[in-house]
Amino acid sequence: MKGIVTVLGKDSVGIIAKICTYMSERNVNVLDIAQTIVDGYFNMMMVVDLNGAAEPLTSMVVGLDALGRDIGVVVRLQHEDIFNAMHRI
């Protein structure tokens, strides 16, 4: 099962490191990552492998939301199927 992590907010040092550390601590593998910074705003999308995750998806959704608030960005984790359905034209 794959998940999509999106991160948006003002750029600051350590955003990628903190998100990746959170994932690593829960045995979630980052499969792909893309990030851009436009006029001081940070935007990142990650595709992650949730098959070996040490926590259920719902728990990680809550945890990433809290982490995002702590570091001043918005972090969302969605199941790949939900993300694709939401972005289908």
Secondary structure, DSSP 4 states (H G I P E B T S, - for coil): -EEEEEEEEE--TTHHHHHHHHHHHTTPEEEEEEEEEETTEEEEEEEEE-TT-SS-HHHHHHHHHHHHHHHTEEEEEEEHHHHHHHT--
